Amino acid sequence: MNDPLTIAKAWGLTAGTSLYTAVGGGSANRISKWVPPSNFKNAAKACVMHIETMTAQADANVQESVLIIKSYGGSMDPDDALSLDRAVYDRFHDAHGDTSSSGGIQKSHLLTSTLTREPNGWPVVVSRYEFVTT
């Protein structure tokens, strides 16, 4: 059984992509799993990923998930969150390939994307992806 969240984070941190550049290169804490880092203040672009649902197929190596990616623009300007979400879209929509020894992406497809605000007022884009990993 693979870990879709680990695969998604590795895919997002692939060097040379617009998402990698947008979140500050190899700064692994700017793409985090489940919750933002404890010191996160929305002062720099960052993504938070989590799994909404996951189903293991008969072949235990295939996981069908709904991946949630929250894009924070590093400011109170919603356009900055939308800009980062565009880099997320470019990297994740219709993605497929090997990421590392942790597994690969068989399918990734955008389902919905919504611009909203966190309770503290930070603008965030919440995107949901159909995400199938092997």
C-alpha positions in Angstrom: 0.0 0.0 0.0 1.4 3.4 -0.9 1.0 6.8 0.8 -0.8 9.2 -1.6 0.1 12.2 0.6 3.8 11.5 0.5 3.6 11.0 -3.2 1.7 14.3 -3.7 4.3 16.2 -1.6 7.2 14.7 -3.5 5.4 15.6 -6.8 4.9 19.2 -5.6 8.5 19.6 -4.6 9.9 18.4 -8.0 12.7 20.9 -8.9 12.3 23.1 -12.0 8.5 23.3 -11.9 6.4 26.5 -11.4 5.1 25.2 -8.1 8.6 24.4 -6.8 9.6 28.0 -7.7 6.5 29.5 -6.2 6.9 27.9 -2.8 10.6 28.9 -2.5 12.4 25.9 -4.0 13.4 23.1 -1.8 11.7 24.6 1.3 9.9 21.4 2.3 8.0 23.1 5.1 6.2 25.3 2.5 4.4 22.3 1.2 3.1 20.5 4.3 0.9 17.6 5.0 -2.4 17.9 7.0 -1.7 21.3 8.8 0.5 24.3 8.2 3.7 24.4 10.2 3.2 25.7 13.7 4.9 29.0 12.9 3.0 29.7 9.7 1.9 33.3 9.4 0.9 33.5 5.7 4.0 35.7 5.0 5.2 33.5 2.1 3.4 31.3 -0.4 2.6 27.8 0.9 0.4 24.8 0.3 -1.2 22.4 2.7 -2.3 19.0 1.5 -4.5 16.4 3.0 -6.6 13.4 1.9 -10.4 13.7 2.1 -11.2 10.2 1.1 -9.2 7.1 0.1 -10.1 3.7 -1.3 -7.8 0.8 -1.7 -8.4 -1.2 -4.8 -8.2 -5.0 -5.0 -4.6 -4.5 -6.1 -3.4 -3.1 -2.8 -0.8 -1.0 -4.7 -3.5 1.2 -6.2 -5.1 3.9 -4.0 -7.9 6.1 -5.2 -8.1 9.3 -3.2 -9.5 12.8 -3.2 -6.5 15.1 -2.5 -7.2 18.5 -1.0 -4.6 21.2 -1.7 -5.0 24.6 0.1 -3.0 27.4 -1.5 -2.0 30.4 0.6 -0.6 33.4 -1.3 1.6 34.8 1.4 -0.5 38.0 1.7 -4.0 39.2 2.2 -4.5 39.7 -1.5 -6.7 36.9 -3.0 -4.9 37.3 -6.3 -1.7 35.9 -4.7 -3.6 32.8 -3.5 -5.1 32.4 -7.0 -1.6 32.7 -8.6 -0.2 29.9 -6.4 -3.3 27.8 -7.1 -2.5 28.2 -10.8 1.0 26.7 -10.2 -0.7 23.9 -8.3 -3.1 23.3 -11.2 -0.2 23.3 -13.7 1.6 20.7 -11.6 -1.3 18.4 -10.6 -4.0 18.5 -13.2 -3.6 15.6 -15.7 -0.4 14.6 -13.9 1.1 11.1 -14.1 4.5 9.6 -13.5 6.9 8.2 -10.9 7.8 10.5 -8.1 10.3 8.4 -6.0 10.6 5.1 -4.3 7.4 6.0 -2.4 5.3 5.5 -5.5 3.8 7.2 -8.5 0.8 9.0 -9.9 -1.5 7.1 -12.2 -4.1 9.9 -12.5 -4.6 13.3 -11.1 -7.6 15.5 -12.2 -9.0 18.7 -10.8 -12.6 18.3 -9.5 -13.3 21.7 -7.9 -11.5 24.8 -6.9 -12.8 27.5 -4.6 -11.4 30.8 -3.4 -12.5 31.5 0.2 -11.1 33.0 3.4 -9.9 31.2 6.6 -11.6 32.3 9.8 -8.6 34.6 10.5 -9.2 36.4 7.1 -6.4 34.8 5.1 -7.5 34.2 1.5 -7.0 30.6 0.4 -7.9 28.5 -2.6 -9.1 25.0 -1.8 -8.7 22.6 -4.7 -9.9 19.0 -4.8 -8.2 16.5 -7.1 -9.1 13.0 -8.0 -5.8 11.3 -7.2 -4.9 7.7 -8.1 -1.5 6.5 -7.0 0.5 3.3 -7.4 
